[in-house]
């Protein structure tokens, strides 16, 4: 039975309509996810690319940023986008980042669905996943999706050997001119696919395909060197120093981050990508899954696998999210194929006595791959991760046979269990996180003694408009029924003003300005109360004013500042 990734049935009107719908949604999303860029935009990484696009558009000769992989062709593309945008940073970023990044990425995901004749629902899942979850940050990482779309081992391309050979030569050459890093990684991924993952094709064909891929990469390098020599007079020695090997000299001490599964950075709401990425990355390589997925899904999984070097170097949301599109596609395709084929997971089962040791073996493989690959602060970690993943998939499928299910079960327990345990650990960390009450605790610490001095022992005070935790921290009660000073709080003016006038509210602790101005309330406080103490806490950027009612007599007024862990008079 042919897998869904290897069928040659007609695309059909429904799939074409789905693809058209994805294109419209991608355009709308790209447009409405962009805001007007402010001055700080031009001081960041995106701003650097904008500036390089500008000077290239004005005639500068770009070389290559080897650390990030940007090559001459990418700057010319950026220059063209700069010209289309008429120099507007916002429109340029829309084109370069959103439209040709996430937008085109979603379109390519749906286009892959067309080539593989996927169910329209799966096409939509792939496209929305790229738009909303695994979003290419800009045009650079859309190349990854384009690469697998062109080289998918199925359909019309595979039926035309000469055209397929041309694609394997020209694609690496063109990508080299755009992004050196991606040309290296993706050419390697396709080579690994030919050697270890492609089925049915004879070895002679697979080796020839590898030669074509590597030849294309070399072609891109040679053509660029010759072009710089003939057009700009750059010697090969200077080309080598400025464009290729010389660029790596400043990065000899480059460090690779340790991926701590139980203590991930949580700087934004999408940090769960970091929690799931390492485990989703390996799911297609679990032997039982690897045996049953199509060659096309294997290619996508391998392309996503070799890109692991990008987020390992920088464990953060942008770098992980931007290379997760291929991982997402591989996992979704694997699930869809396993569901459609509905092959029993165990054609033969090992005896219960040996099933547990086999499951432990699978768990050990998954744990070792994760621990070594994401734990070594070296490029060697990424290399070993790729090696162990491919070895587990290929050797497991070749030699385990009836034991495949047991070994795979153990691996899946690790791949699913570790992020689940990490989630529980994270929730426990958040539960015990003292930062949740950092401001109110700081107010209680520094303004609490001043409250005791100003209140003369009364335990009744009104806290406004925020940090209601102070009622508990200072052991005081609210003499009014009012806690929230919302936009229509003026409806209580007739009730509250008499209380402010007659002193039934002895003390007011003002923790910040009102979110919505209430002039009547401010005037009543200033007319009937004295600012007994003003405490300025610099670390929290908070100023607390303790007001006492005039009926309580004269009080010593103080203005204090907390700076560097000590309190002193404000000067």
N, C-alpha and C positions, 0 to 999 in steps of 0.2 A: 504493500500500500504506500503510495507516494505521500510524503509529508506535505503540509500546506505551503511550505516554503519552496516546493519543487514542482508545483502544478503548472500546467500550461493552458488552463481554461481561460476563456475570454474575461476581460476585466469586468464588463457589464455596466449598465447605466447607473445602478445604485452606487457602485464604488466610485464611478466618475463624479456623481453628484456629491458623494461624501467628500471627495478630494476638493471639489470646488468650494464646498462649505467650509472646509478647513482653511483654504486660502483666504476666504473672506474674514473668518474669525482671527486668523493670524495677523492680517493687515490691521483690523480694528484694535486688537490687543497691542500691537506694536505702536500704534498711534497714541492710544490712550494711556499707555504705561510710561510715557515720556512727559516730564514737566519742563518748564523753562529752566535752562541751566543758569546758575548764578556764578559769581566770580570764583568761588572756591572750586568749581568744576575744572577750571583751567589750571589749577595748581596740583591736580591729582594725576594718576596714571592716564586717565582718559584725556586729560588736558594735554599731556605730553604727546599722545597720539594725534590730537587735533593740531598741535603746533607743527609736528613733523609732516602732517598732511598739508598744512599751509605752505611750509617752505618747499616741499616737493612740488606743489602746484606752481610755485614761483620759479622752478628751475633747479632746485638743489638735487644733487646726485646721492640718493640714499644707498647705504651699504647694508649692514645687518646688525640687529641686536641679538647676539647669539644666546644670551641668557634667556630671552623670551622667545627666540625663534623667528622674530620678524625679519623678513628679507625684502629685497628691492621691489619685487612685484607687489607686495602688500602696501608699500608706501605709495606706489603709483595708483593702486585701487583707492586708497584713502584720499589721494589728491583729486581723483575724479569725483569722489563723493563730496569732497570739499567744494569743488567747482559747482556741482549740482545744487548744493546747499547755499551757494552764494556767500560762503564764509560764515554762515550762521552756526554757532556751536550746537544749538538745540536741534536744528534740522540735520546737521552732520551726524550727531549722536543718534538721532532717530534712524537714519539710514545705516550707519556703521554698526550701531549697537543693537537696537531693537528690531528693525526690519530685517536686516541681513544676519542678525544673531538669532534670537529666539523665534522671530517670525518665520524666517526661512528654515530654521531648524524644524519647526512644527510641520511646515510644508513638505520638507524632505522625509520626515517620519511618515507622513501620510503617503508620500510617493513610494517609499519602501513597501508600504502596505499594498499599493497598487501592483508593484512588481511581484510581490509574493502572493497576490490574490487572497489577501486576508479578509476576514469578515469585516463589514463596515464598522461594527462596534469596536473591534480591535484597532482599526485605523484611527478612530476617534480617540481611543484610550492612549495610543502612542502620541498623537498630536497634542492632546491636552496635557499629557505628562511632560512633554518637552516645554510647553508654554508655561505651565504652572509649577512644576516640581524640579525637573532637571533641565534648567534653562541655560543654553549657551550664552555667555556673557556678551559676546560680540561676534563679528564676522569670522574671527580666527577659528573658533571652535565649531563653527558650522561646517568647516572643511571636513571634520571627522565624519559627520553624517553624509556629506557628499561622497566621500571616499567609499564608504560601504555601499551606498546606493549604486554607484557606478560598477563596483567590482562584485556585486552579489552573484554567486555562481549559479545563476538560474535564468531561464527565459531567453529572450532574443539574443543577448550578448553571447551567451555560451554556445548558441547554435551557429555563431559566425566566428570561427577561430581567428581569422585575421583581424577582425574588429576587436575581439577580446585581447589579442596580443598587443594591438595598438593602444588600447586603454591601459594595459598593465605597464607599458613603457611611458606613455605621455602623462598619465596621472601623477606618478611620483616626480617627474621632471617639473610639471607645472606647480605642484605643491611645494617643491623645493624652492622655487622662485618666490613663493608666497611666505612659507613658514618652514624654516629648516628643521626645527624641533619636531613638528608634526610629520614632515616628510620622513625623518629617521624612524620615528615610532610607528607610524602607520605602514611604512614599507616593511618594517620588521614584523608587524602583526600579520600582514598578508603572507609573508614568507613562512611564518609559523603555521598559518592556516594550511598552506600548500603542503608542508612537510608532515604535519601531525593531525590535521582535522578533516581534510578533504577526502571524501569517499569515492569509490568507483573509478576515478581517473587513474590511469597507469602512472607509475613512478616517473617514467620518462617525461610525461606531460607536466607533472607537478614540478620536477626539477627545472624544466624549461620555463615554466611560469615564474619560478624564483629568479632565474637568470634575467628574464624580462623586467621584473620589478627592480632588481638591483641595477640593471642597465639603465632603466629610466631615471633612477636617482643620480647615477653617475652622469648621465646625459644632462640633467639639469645643472649639475655642478660645472661641467665642462663648458656648456653653452654660456653660462653666466661669466665664467672666467674669460672666455674669448670675447664676449660682448664688452666687458669692462676694458679689455686690452685694446680692442679695435675702435670703440666709440669714445672712450674717455682716457685712453692711454695709460691705464693702471697696470703696472707690471704684475706678473703672477705672484712674485714675492710679496708685494704690497697687498694684492688681493687675498692671498693666503693669510697674511697677518691681520688685516682689517676685517675680513669677511668670515674666515673659517677658523683655523687653529689658533691664531693669535687672540681671538676673542675669548677663548676659554682660559687664558692665563690668569685673568683677574678673578677667576671663580674656583681656584684650586681648593680653597678652604670652605667651599659652600657646604652648609650643613643640611641634613634632612631631618625633619621633625619626627618625634615619637608620637604615635597615634594612641593616646590613652583612652581606651574604650569606656572607662568609668569616670573620666573627668574631662569631658569635652568642653570646648569654649561655647558659651551660650550668648554671644553678643547680639544675636537677632533671633526672631521667632522661627527661622528656618534651620536651626542648628540640627534638627533631626536628620537632615541629609547626611551629616557627619556620622550620626549614630548608625544609619542603615547602609551607607555606601560600602564599607569593607565586606559586609556579609552578603549583600546583593551581588557584589562583584564576583563572588565565588560560586553562587548558586548554579549557573550553567555548567560549572566544572565538576559538580558532584557526579560520580560515575553513572548513576542511574539516569540522571537528567541528560548528561552528555551523550549517552547511547541513543536517546530517543529524539533529540532535537535535530533539525535539518542542518545541512551544510551552511545555509545562509545565516542561520542563527549562530552557528559556531563562529563564522567570520565576524559577526557583530560583537559577540562575546569576547573574542580575542582582541579586537580593536579597542574595546573598552578596557580590557585587562592591561594592555601595555601603556595606556595613558595614566596608569596609577601613579607614575612618577610625578605627575603634575600636582595632585593634592597632597602627596606625601611630603613634598618640599615645602608646601605652605598649607598647614591644616587650618583651613577656614572655609566659610561658606562659598565665597565667589569661586575659588579654585576647585572645590569639590563639586559644587553644583554644575559648573560649566562643562565638566568632563563626564557627568553622570548620565547624559542623554543616551549614550550607547549602552551603558549598563542597564538603564531602564528598558530600552528596547529589547535587549537580550532576555531579560527576565519576563517581560510581558509576552514576547514571542514564545519562550519556552513553556510558559503556562498555557498559552493558547494551543500550542502543538500537542502538549500532553493531554489536554482536554479533548481535542478533536480526535486524536488517535485512539484514546481510551484503551490502551494496551494494559493488561494487568501488570501491576508493579512487580510481581514476583512470579516468573514462570516456574521457578523451582526454588524451594526454600531450604536454607541450611538447617541442620538439626539444631534444636534449641540449645544444646550444650555448647555449640560453637558460635551461635548467633551473637551472644553478648560480647565475646572477644572480638568478633568482626566489627561490631558496632563501636567498640572502644578504639579499634584501628582507624575507623573512619573519623571518629571524633578527634583522635590524635593528629590525623592528617590536616583537618580543618584548623585545629588549634595551632599547630606548628606553622602552617602557612600564614595565618593571621599574626601570630606572635613574631615570627621572623620578618615577614614582609613589612609589617607596620611598626616594628620595634627597633630595627637597626637604623642608626643615624648615619646611613651611608647609601650610596647608589646601589650597593650590593643588595640591600634589602629589597628593592624593587625587582632586581634581577632574580633573586631567589623566590620572590612571591610568584612571578610569572612562571619560573621553572617548576615549582612545587604544584601550582594550579594545573599546568598542562600535564605534568607527570601523573598526578592523581586522576585526571580525567582519562588520559590515554591508557595508562597501565591498568587502572581499575576496570575500564571497559574491556580490555584485552584479556586479562587473566582471572578476574574474580568470578565471572559467569554467574553461577547460582548464588554466590555470596554478595553480589552487587547490592541487593536491597538492604542487607544488614549493614554493610559498610556505609552506604549512602544515608541510612537512617541515623547512624551515629554522627556523620558529618552535618546533617541538617539540624540535629539537636544543638550542636555548637553554633551553627550559622544563625539559628533562630533564638537560641537560649541566651547567648551572650548579650545581644542588644536588649532583650527583655529584662535581664538582670540589671543591665546598665540603666534602663529606664526606671526600675524600682529604686536603684541607688541614687539616681538623679533626683527623684521625687523626695527621697529622704534628705538629701543635701538641701533641697529647697525648703523643706519643712523646718530644718534647723538653721536656715540662713538668717543670721542676725541683721543682714543688710535690709531686710524688709522693714525694720523699725529703726533704721539708723538715724533718721532725722528726728523722730519723736524721742528716741533715747537720748540724743544729744541735747535736745531742748530741755528734757527733764533733768539732765545732769547739770547743765550750766545755768538754766533759768529757774530751776527748782528752788535753790537757796534764796534767790531774789523774790520768788513768790512768797516764801515763808516770811521774809522780812517785811514785804509790802502788805501781806494779808493780815498780819497781827493775829494769827491763829485761826481765822475763819477757814472752813473747808468748803465754802460755796464760791464757785467762780464759773464764768462763762468762757469757754474756749471757742474762738472764732478765727478764721472760718474752717480750719482744717486741723489735722493731727489730733483727732478725738481720743487717741490712745492716752493722751495726757490726763484724762479724767482718772484712769486707773493708775498711771505712773505716779501722779501727784496725790492720789487718794482724795480727790475732791468730787463734789457733786454739782450738777447743773441746776440752778434755782429756777430755770425756765424750761418750757417744753420744746425749745427750739435748738436744733443742731445743724440743719442744713440751710445755708444762706444762699438759696437759689435765686434765679433771675426775677421771680415774682414775689420775693420776700417782702416787698413793700405792703402787701396785704395785711401784714401783722403790725404795721406802724402804730395804729391806735392802741394796741395792747402793750407793745414792748416799750414805747417811749415813756409812758408813766412809770414803768419799772426802772428804767434808766434814770429817771428824775428823782424818784423817792428813795433810791439806794437799796432796793430789795435785791439788786444784783451788786454785791459789794465789790467784786473784783472781775475784771475782764482780762483774759490772756489772748492777745492778738498775735497770731503766729505768722500771718502773711496778709497782703492786701486782699480784699474781696475779689473773687473772680468776676462778679458783676457789680459795678459800682452801685452803692446804696447811699446817696448823699444825705438823706434824712437820718440814717443810722450813724454815719460818720459825724455829722453835726451834733447829734444828741450825745454821743460819747465825749466829744471834745468840750461840750458845754457843761457836762456834769462830772467828768472824771479828770484825774491828774495822772500823767505818765510817770508812775513811781520809778520804773526801771526799764531801760532799753538794753537788750542783750543782743549783740551782733556776733553770730557764729560764722566765721569766715569759711571754714571747711565745708559747711553745709549751705553756704550762701543764704543764710536765714537770719532774719531780724525779728526778735520777739519783744513786744511791748506789753508791760504789765500795768494796767490802768486801775487805780483805786478811786472809789467814790469820794467826792469832796466832803461828804458828811463825816468821813472818818478822820478829818483833821489834817494837819500838815504832815507831810512825809518827806523823807530825804530822797530827792530825785538823783538817779545815777544813770550814766551812759557808759556801758561796758562793751569791750570787744574781746572775743575769744580768738586767739591767734597762736598757732604752734603749740596747742595743748595747755595754754595758760590764759587766764583772764586778767585784763587790766583796763584802766580807764581809757575811753576813746579819746583820741587827740585830734 
